[in-house]
Amino acid sequence: MTPLAKRIAALIASAGPMSVADYMALCLLDPTQGYYTTREPFGREGDFTTAPEISQMFGELVGVWVVSAWRAIGSPTAVTVAEIGPGRGTLMRDVLRTLQQLAPALSESAGFALVEASPRLAERQRGTLASAKADLSWHAGIDTLPARPLIVLGNEIFDALPFRQFVLTQAGWRERMIGLNEDGRLAFATGVATIEHARLPAKGAGALLGSVFEIAPARAALMQALAERISDHDGAGLFFDYGHTQAGFGDTFQAVRRHEPEHVLASPGEADLTSHVDFADLAGTAKAEGLSAQTTTQGDFLIAMGMLERAGRLGAALDAAGRERISGEVERLAGPTEMGQLFKVLGVARPGTPLAGFGTAGQ
Ligand code: SAH
């Protein structure tokens, strides 16, 4: 058992079974033994690779989107460009470079806020952005962001926030908990809490025994707080994650370590834990705050933002091997069998603010 698994087992032995949400929060952000607080998760040597780490094109196209969103809200000079969960800081670095070229007035006047819960990763981001000529600030949460227009970005942040699971048992829907087996090891257990039927997808009545339904109050709370700011002070938000655009049943809890899946209870604190993001729920939360919300796939978004043209421009300056690399990056980010379909993009803004990259459907 990992050191954190032993601590969690001791907690369960004294306090009883733990929810998936509490388990995930401890595994990812425990101050001394959490995954994001102690490890270097990203890249080839890490556990997984994210879109900004695959290609500079990702951050450049997000930069183009930021410029367009800024113009769409009237080019305010007092504005915050924030990223939630910036990892190594790669996306922000590429966005800043793009803004300096396309909209110097924005890059010089905006405040750039990095919202990071892991002090170790915040330090990593300071290193990546050390030479950036911009007004940068770090925040442990969004409460300390200034009260003014906000353009906010997030890549693979919602999937890293805790969620809860409910299982359909003979006795009805019950929360899935983590308890201990006879050997004292972590094991799934059935809890006593249940879920209102109104929260279930419409076909809930016909669900089979053993079906799993997931909710994520922490994700909804973050979206609600961001949407409230945008509603009050103007702005826009852009969020990338893997997930579904219609709520449904299914166990999407997963652990990844060294680019391989493993059991979610196998090595607390040493593997990344995520689940699929319910984009319909996030969009609904933003709409409830009075915003408009649009969802598309990562592939369609990046192509609409001009990825093929950008790849052509980058490739023109390279040799055959360089061009091969660029087209491989396009395939990974936008190809339907790679990230293009599984990853979704959510754009939110006040109604009437046009957002680039979402076509005209669903506006
Ligand atoms: N956006 C980056 C990293 C994604 S991993 C990329 O695409 O490469 C998730 C990131 O969110 C990590 O930086 C992690 O430390 C951070 N994080 C997790 N929970 C958070 C929270 N509650 N608030 C802010 N950041 C959080």
Boltz pocket constraint, residues with backbone or C-beta under 6 A from the ligand:
constraints:
  - pocket:
      binder: B
      contacts: [[A, 29], [A, 36], [A, 42], [A, 50], [A, 51], [A, 52], [A, 53], [A, 84], [A, 85], [A, 86], [A, 87], [A, 88], [A, 91], [A, 115], [A, 116], [A, 117], [A, 118], [A, 121], [A, 140], [A, 141], [A, 154], [A, 155], [A, 156], [A, 157], [A, 160], [A, 161]]
      max_distance: 6.0
